[in-house]
Amino acid sequence: MVKKLLIVGIIYAVTAVVLGALGAHALEKHLTIDQLKSFETGVRYQMYHALALILVASIPGITNKTKKMVFYFFSIGVILFSLSIYLLTTASLWSFNFSFLGPVTPIGGLLLICGWIVLLWKIISNNSVNR
């Protein structure tokens, strides 16, 4: 599980940097300021959770079961949250209406929150985690 957390965390980090550069350089001429801000929000939350996955991999005393739960909450949450933002903000470039993804974004956000709550609960309730 540690290796999976590290690999996915690093993949999310790399793609966040690439997408951040894309947004800063290639998309600024094609998107409105509000669209760019939303795109940047998706990139920022993707990077936060990339780093969180890497951090979770290294927390001693957290069981593989907990790491797996956090992994799925964060991974699915990032995909639903950030990817839906990327597609919604760049829809005009694709000539496709991604508005059906509007409700997906908050579901992704809820999954991210759930991952943090699980992590907090497990750390609070686990006496073997170094203090």
N, CA, C and O of each residue as an XYZ file, in Angstrom:
524
protein
N       0.823     -1.198      0.000
C       0.000      0.000      0.000
C       0.867      1.263      0.000
O       0.512      2.261     -0.628
N       1.990      1.220      0.696
C       2.877      2.387      0.743
C       3.358      2.743     -0.663
O       3.348      3.911     -1.050
N       3.773      1.742     -1.415
C       4.257      1.993     -2.773
C       3.155      2.595     -3.642
O       3.408      3.520     -4.414
N       1.938      2.077     -3.520
C       0.809      2.599     -4.297
C       0.531      4.056     -3.931
O       0.301      4.883     -4.813
N       0.550      4.375     -2.637
C       0.340      5.755     -2.195
C       1.405      6.674     -2.789
O       1.096      7.758     -3.282
N       2.648      6.236     -2.739
C       3.745      7.055     -3.270
C       3.627      7.238     -4.780
O       3.785      8.349     -5.287
N       3.353      6.163     -5.490
C       3.260      6.248     -6.954
C       2.121      7.168     -7.379
O       2.315      8.058     -8.207
N       0.943      6.959     -6.820
C      -0.209      7.797     -7.209
C       0.018      9.238     -6.762
O      -0.302     10.170     -7.500
N       0.568      9.432     -5.562
C       0.867     10.782     -5.102
C       1.814     11.502     -6.043
O       1.599     12.669     -6.368
N       2.855     10.819     -6.481
C       3.825     11.431     -7.395
C       3.199     11.687     -8.768
O       3.450     12.727     -9.377
N       2.396     10.757     -9.253
C       1.708     10.974    -10.544
C       0.787     12.184    -10.453
O       0.760     13.008    -11.367
N       0.029     12.303     -9.360
C      -0.836     13.468     -9.178
C      -0.020     14.754     -9.107
O      -0.427     15.780     -9.653
N       1.136     14.705     -8.434
C       1.979     15.899     -8.318
C       2.527     16.314     -9.682
O       2.487     17.492    -10.038
N       3.032     15.356    -10.437
C       3.575     15.660    -11.763
C       2.492     16.254    -12.666
O       2.711     17.270    -13.326
N       1.338     15.619    -12.687
C       0.271     16.135    -13.563
C      -0.245     17.485    -13.075
O      -0.678     18.304    -13.885
N      -0.207     17.733    -11.769
C      -0.615     19.049    -11.267
C       0.352     20.131    -11.748
O      -0.076     21.224    -12.121
N       1.636     19.836    -11.740
C       2.623     20.808    -12.223
C       2.427     21.052    -13.723
O       2.454     22.197    -14.175
N       2.233     19.990    -14.483
C       2.024     20.121    -15.928
C       0.749     20.924    -16.209
O       0.755     21.839    -17.032
N      -0.335     20.577    -15.525
C      -1.594     21.289    -15.745
C      -1.518     22.731    -15.253
O      -2.129     23.620    -15.848
N      -0.776     22.971    -14.176
C      -0.579     24.339    -13.707
C       0.159     25.182    -14.725
O      -0.194     26.337    -14.963
N       1.188     24.599    -15.327
C       1.927     25.312    -16.375
C       1.049     25.546    -17.598
O       1.083     26.616    -18.205
N       0.268     24.538    -17.950
C      -0.657     24.678    -19.074
C      -1.629     25.823    -18.820
O      -1.867     26.656    -19.694
N      -2.186     25.854    -17.613
C      -3.125     26.917    -17.267
C      -2.481     28.289    -17.277
O      -3.083     29.262    -17.732
N      -1.261     28.370    -16.778
C      -0.579     29.662    -16.678
C      -0.103     30.190    -18.024
O      -0.024     31.401    -18.226
N       0.214     29.282    -18.945
C       0.822     29.732    -20.195
C      -0.053     29.540    -21.433
O      -0.138     30.439    -22.271
N      -0.692     28.405    -21.558
C      -1.436     28.117    -22.790
C      -2.906     28.495    -22.707
O      -3.505     28.885    -23.710
N      -3.482     28.386    -21.537
C      -4.927     28.614    -21.429
C      -5.300     30.061    -21.141
O      -6.455     30.445    -21.327
N      -4.350     30.868    -20.691
C      -4.682     32.232    -20.284
C      -5.267     33.075    -21.424
O      -5.985     34.043    -21.174
N      -4.965     32.716    -22.645
C      -5.486     33.458    -23.793
C      -6.865     32.956    -24.233
O      -7.544     33.604    -25.030
N      -7.270     31.800    -23.707
C      -8.504     31.170    -24.172
C      -9.606     31.109    -23.118
O     -10.763     30.842    -23.442
N      -9.251     31.354    -21.865
C     -10.231     31.259    -20.790
C     -10.419     32.611    -20.115
O      -9.532     33.464    -20.145
N     -11.579     32.791    -19.509
C     -11.825     34.011    -18.746
C     -11.036     33.946    -17.432
O     -10.514     32.896    -17.058
N     -10.962     35.063    -16.759
C     -10.266     35.104    -15.472
C     -10.930     34.147    -14.479
O     -10.239     33.441    -13.745
N     -12.261     34.121    -14.451
C     -12.966     33.206    -13.543
C     -12.699     31.748    -13.887
O     -12.527     30.918    -12.994
N     -12.664     31.433    -15.174
C     -12.360     30.059    -15.584
C     -10.939     29.670    -15.171
O     -10.710     28.556    -14.700
N      -9.995     30.585    -15.347
C      -8.614     30.311    -14.943
C      -8.505     30.106    -13.435
O      -7.771     29.232    -12.976
N      -9.235     30.911    -12.667
C      -9.226     30.746    -11.215
C      -9.777     29.374    -10.829
O      -9.234     28.709     -9.947
N     -10.841     28.961    -11.483
C     -11.406     27.642    -11.200
C     -10.426     26.543    -11.589
O     -10.236     25.581    -10.843
N      -9.810     26.683    -12.745
C      -8.818     25.703    -13.199
C      -7.685     25.605    -12.170
O      -7.257     24.508    -11.811
N      -7.210     26.752    -11.706
C      -6.142     26.777    -10.703
C      -6.578     26.120     -9.393
O      -5.765     25.498     -8.710
N      -7.853     26.257     -9.043
C      -8.373     25.590     -7.845
C      -8.263     24.073     -8.001
O      -7.857     23.381     -7.067
N      -8.619     23.562     -9.164
C      -8.480     22.131     -9.419
C      -7.037     21.675     -9.298
O      -6.759     20.629     -8.712
N      -6.114     22.460     -9.853
C      -4.681     22.131     -9.787
C      -4.199     22.164     -8.336
O      -3.474     21.273     -7.895
N      -4.606     23.192     -7.607
C      -4.163     23.350     -6.219
C      -4.634     22.181     -5.347
O      -3.852     21.623     -4.576
N      -5.901     21.816     -5.469
C      -6.408     20.702     -4.670
C      -5.797     19.369     -5.098
O      -5.599     18.481     -4.270
N      -5.504     19.231     -6.372
C      -4.821     18.021     -6.821
C      -3.441     17.937     -6.179
O      -3.038     16.873     -5.709
N      -2.716     19.053     -6.157
C      -1.373     19.050     -5.556
C      -1.450     18.827     -4.055
O      -0.642     18.077     -3.507
N      -2.405     19.463     -3.372
C      -2.542     19.244     -1.928
C      -2.690     17.755     -1.631
O      -2.060     17.226     -0.715
N      -3.522     17.096     -2.410
C      -3.805     15.688     -2.127
C      -2.715     14.759     -2.658
O      -2.567     13.640     -2.166
N      -1.961     15.203     -3.642
C      -0.774     14.451     -4.057
C       0.218     14.411     -2.899
O       0.749     13.353     -2.559
N       0.460     15.562     -2.306
C       1.382     15.634     -1.174
C       0.830     14.881      0.034
O       1.581     14.253      0.780
N      -0.474     14.948      0.217
C      -1.097     14.224      1.333
C      -0.928     12.715      1.171
O      -0.654     12.018      2.148
N      -1.087     12.204     -0.050
C      -0.893     10.769     -0.276
C       0.538     10.359      0.063
O       0.763      9.315      0.675
N       1.496     11.179     -0.336
C       2.895     10.891     -0.030
C       3.120     10.925      1.482
O       3.839     10.084      2.022
N       2.519     11.875      2.149
C       2.637     11.987      3.603
C       2.005     10.785      4.306
O       2.597     10.220      5.226
N       0.815     10.397      3.879
C       0.117      9.263      4.490
C       0.959      7.998      4.371
O       0.978      7.175      5.286
N       1.646      7.842      3.264
C       2.503      6.664      3.078
C       3.571      6.579      4.157
O       4.011      5.485      4.511
N       3.990      7.720      4.681
C       5.107      7.729      5.612
C       4.714      7.857      7.084
O       5.591      7.912      7.946
N       3.427      7.904      7.388
C       3.007      8.029      8.787
C       3.114      6.671      9.470
O       2.435      5.719      9.086
N       3.976      6.588     10.490
C       4.093      5.314     11.202
C       2.872      5.073     12.085
O       2.254      6.017     12.577
N       2.537      3.824     12.276
C       1.433      3.479     13.160
C       0.066      3.506     12.511
O      -0.922      3.128     13.142
N      -0.015      3.942     11.276
C      -1.287      3.921     10.550
C      -1.350      2.585      9.816
O      -0.429      2.230      9.081
N      -2.419      1.862     10.016
C      -2.548      0.532      9.413
C      -2.713      0.627      7.898
O      -3.117      1.659      7.362
N      -2.396     -0.457      7.235
C      -2.606     -0.515      5.784
C      -4.075     -0.348      5.438
O      -4.406      0.237      4.407
N      -4.956     -0.853      6.285
C      -6.400     -0.692      6.048
C      -6.779      0.789      6.028
O      -7.535      1.230      5.162
N      -6.255      1.549      6.980
C      -6.534      2.992      7.020
C      -5.906      3.685      5.826
O      -6.534      4.540      5.202
N      -4.679      3.325      5.506
C      -4.015      3.929      4.345
C      -4.806      3.651      3.071
O      -4.926      4.510      2.198
N      -5.342      2.440      2.982
C      -6.138      2.075      1.806
C      -7.411      2.911      1.729
O      -7.779      3.380      0.652
N      -8.087      3.102      2.866
C      -9.301      3.923      2.876
C      -8.999      5.355      2.449
O      -9.697      5.928      1.612
N      -7.948      5.924      3.036
C      -7.567      7.294      2.697
C      -7.160      7.377      1.225
O      -7.508      8.332      0.531
N      -6.427      6.378      0.760
C      -6.022      6.322     -0.644
C      -7.241      6.408     -1.569
O      -7.254      7.204     -2.508
N      -8.258      5.591     -1.305
C      -9.432      5.594     -2.179
C     -10.230      6.887     -2.069
O     -10.682      7.417     -3.084
N     -10.410      7.401     -0.861
C     -11.126      8.675     -0.719
C     -10.393      9.790     -1.462
O     -11.008     10.546     -2.214
N      -9.080      9.893     -1.252
C      -8.324     10.960     -1.900
C      -8.229     10.759     -3.415
O      -8.397     11.712     -4.175
N      -7.967      9.548     -3.850
C      -7.794      9.299     -5.288
C      -9.078      9.544     -6.064
O      -9.075     10.249     -7.074
N     -10.169      8.966     -5.595
C     -11.449      9.165     -6.285
C     -11.891     10.618     -6.139
O     -12.438     11.204     -7.073
N     -11.651     11.193     -4.965
C     -12.006     12.595     -4.748
C     -11.281     13.533     -5.689
O     -11.891     14.445     -6.248
N      -9.978     13.321     -5.873
C      -9.203     14.172     -6.790
C      -9.715     14.013     -8.214
O      -9.871     14.998     -8.935
N      -9.972     12.785     -8.615
C     -10.452     12.559     -9.980
C     -11.792     13.264    -10.195
O     -11.975     13.964    -11.191
N     -12.719     13.080     -9.270
C     -14.033     13.698     -9.439
C     -13.971     15.214     -9.295
O     -14.585     15.938    -10.079
N     -13.238     15.694     -8.303
C     -13.183     17.131     -8.046
C     -12.370     17.856     -9.116
O     -12.898     18.701     -9.839
N     -11.096     17.522     -9.211
C     -10.215     18.274    -10.113
C     -10.535     18.034    -11.583
O     -10.608     18.982    -12.364
N     -10.727     16.770    -11.966
C     -11.009     16.493    -13.380
C     -12.296     17.169    -13.839
O     -12.358     17.694    -14.950
N     -13.323     17.160    -12.993
C     -14.566     17.827    -13.391
C     -14.344     19.325    -13.553
O     -14.907     19.935    -14.461
N     -13.532     19.928    -12.686
C     -13.215     21.355    -12.830
C     -12.449     21.608    -14.124
O     -12.750     22.553    -14.852
N     -11.465     20.766    -14.407
C     -10.692     20.947    -15.647
C     -11.610     20.898    -16.870
O     -11.508     21.734    -17.768
N     -12.495     19.924    -16.894
C     -13.383     19.774    -18.055
C     -14.424     20.887    -18.122
O     -14.725     21.388    -19.205
N     -14.973     21.275    -16.978
C     -15.972     22.349    -16.970
C     -15.377     23.682    -17.404
O     -16.012     24.438    -18.139
N     -14.168     23.970    -16.955
C     -13.569     25.267    -17.282
C     -13.049     25.332    -18.718
O     -12.960     26.418    -19.291
N     -12.710     24.200    -19.297
C     -12.179     24.198    -20.673
C     -13.205     23.705    -21.697
O     -12.849     23.429    -22.843
N     -14.447     23.593    -21.303
C     -15.495     23.057    -22.193
C     -15.564     23.812    -23.519
O     -15.792     23.206    -24.566
N     -15.371     25.113    -23.481
C     -15.466     25.901    -24.719
C     -14.365     25.522    -25.711
O     -14.535     25.694    -26.918
N     -13.252     25.016    -25.217
C     -12.151     24.608    -26.101
C     -12.436     23.271    -26.775
O     -11.915     22.986    -27.853
N     -13.256     22.466    -26.140
C     -13.570     21.130    -26.653
C     -14.833     21.120    -27.502
O     -15.143     20.113    -28.138
N     -15.553     22.210    -27.520
C     -16.854     22.276    -28.213
C     -17.781     21.169    -27.728
O     -18.481     20.519    -28.504
N     -17.755     20.984    -26.422
C     -18.603     19.963    -25.806
C     -19.151     20.533    -24.515
O     -18.450     21.240    -23.791
N     -20.393     20.227    -24.230
C     -21.030     20.731    -23.023
C     -20.826     19.743    -21.876
O     -21.458     18.687    -21.829
N     -19.931     20.103    -20.953
C     -19.651     19.255    -19.793
C     -20.482     19.657    -18.576
O     -20.148     19.274    -17.455
N     -21.552     20.419    -18.774
C     -22.319     20.922    -17.632
C     -22.902     19.808    -16.768
O     -23.181     20.021    -15.588
N     -23.088     18.630    -17.340
C     -23.592     17.502    -16.557
C     -22.615     17.117    -15.437
O     -22.991     16.409    -14.504
N     -21.370     17.581    -15.529
C     -20.373     17.284    -14.498
C     -20.472     18.215    -13.293
O     -19.795     18.001    -12.287
N     -21.304     19.240    -13.386
C     -21.449     20.193    -12.278
C     -21.678     19.527    -10.924
O     -21.017     19.897     -9.953
N     -22.586     18.563    -10.823
C     -22.819     17.909     -9.528
C     -21.686     16.978     -9.090
O     -21.625     16.590     -7.923
N     -20.798     16.618    -10.003
C     -19.708     15.701     -9.678
C     -18.654     16.402     -8.806
O     -18.060     15.777     -7.927
N     -18.428     17.678     -9.046
C     -17.389     18.420     -8.320
C     -17.605     18.372     -6.811
O     -16.670     18.027     -6.088
N     -18.798     18.703     -6.297
C     -18.964     18.634     -4.842
C     -18.897     17.213     -4.278
O     -18.517     17.025     -3.122
N     -19.256     16.230     -5.072
C     -19.120     14.834     -4.613
C     -17.639     14.519     -4.416
O     -17.257     13.895     -3.426
N     -16.808     14.954     -5.365
C     -15.365     14.784     -5.220
C     -14.842     15.503     -3.987
O     -14.013     14.962     -3.254
N     -15.321     16.717     -3.756
C     -14.915     17.460     -2.570
C     -15.321     16.751     -1.286
O     -14.566     16.725     -0.314
N     -16.511     16.180     -1.289
C     -16.983     15.430     -0.120
C     -16.096     14.214      0.148
O     -15.794     13.903      1.301
N     -15.683     13.532     -0.912
C     -14.782     12.386     -0.737
C     -13.432     12.822     -0.171
O     -12.853     12.117      0.655
N     -12.929     13.968     -0.605
C     -11.677     14.486     -0.055
C     -11.834     14.771      1.441
O     -10.961     14.428      2.239
N     -12.938     15.394      1.810
C     -13.216     15.669      3.221
C     -13.301     14.370      4.009
O     -12.757     14.272      5.110
N     -13.978     13.376      3.455
C     -14.093     12.075      4.137
C     -12.719     11.457      4.381
O     -12.474     10.892      5.447
N     -11.832     11.561      3.413
C     -10.482     11.041      3.584
C      -9.764     11.713      4.739
O      -9.086     11.045      5.519
N      -9.903     13.030      4.858
C      -9.265     13.755      5.961
C      -9.883     13.368      7.299
O      -9.176     13.236      8.297
N     -11.195     13.186      7.321
C     -11.869     12.803      8.574
C     -11.435     11.407      9.003
O     -11.174     11.179     10.184
N     -11.356     10.472      8.063
C     -10.887      9.117      8.391
C      -9.468      9.185      8.948
O      -9.168      8.557      9.964
N      -8.613      9.929      8.300
C      -7.228     10.050      8.752
C      -7.173     10.652     10.159
O      -6.453     10.144     11.018
N      -7.909     11.706     10.395
C      -7.948     12.333     11.713
C      -8.452     11.355     12.770
O      -7.852     11.220     13.837
N      -9.545     10.683     12.471
C     -10.125      9.731     13.418
C      -9.144      8.617     13.760
O      -8.987      8.261     14.928
N      -8.495      8.077     12.760
C      -7.567      6.973     12.990
C      -6.335      7.427     13.776
O      -5.820      6.675     14.604
N      -5.865      8.630     13.527
C      -4.713      9.133     14.276
C      -5.102      9.410     15.731
O      -4.346      9.090     16.648
N      -6.269      9.998     15.941
C      -6.733     10.277     17.311
C      -6.934      8.981     18.080
O      -6.560      8.885     19.249
N      -7.520      7.990     17.432
C      -7.866      6.761     18.138
C      -6.736      5.735     18.206
O      -6.895      4.691     18.839
N      -5.610      6.010     17.572
C      -4.508      5.058     17.531
C      -3.403      5.508     18.493
O      -2.750      6.528     18.276
N      -3.212      4.737     19.546
C      -2.204      5.083     20.541
C      -0.789      4.746     20.097
O       0.180      5.165     20.730
N      -0.666      3.986     19.007
C       0.688      3.595     18.573
C       1.346      4.627     17.664
O       2.527      4.501     17.342
N       0.591      5.649     17.244
C       1.177      6.704     16.430
C       2.067      7.542     17.337
O       1.658      7.949     18.424
N       3.293      7.794     16.878
C       4.237      8.575     17.682
C       3.669      9.939     18.004
O       3.058     10.601     17.165
N       3.886     10.337     19.238
C       3.342     11.644     19.657
C       4.406     12.711     19.574
O       4.141     13.872     19.885
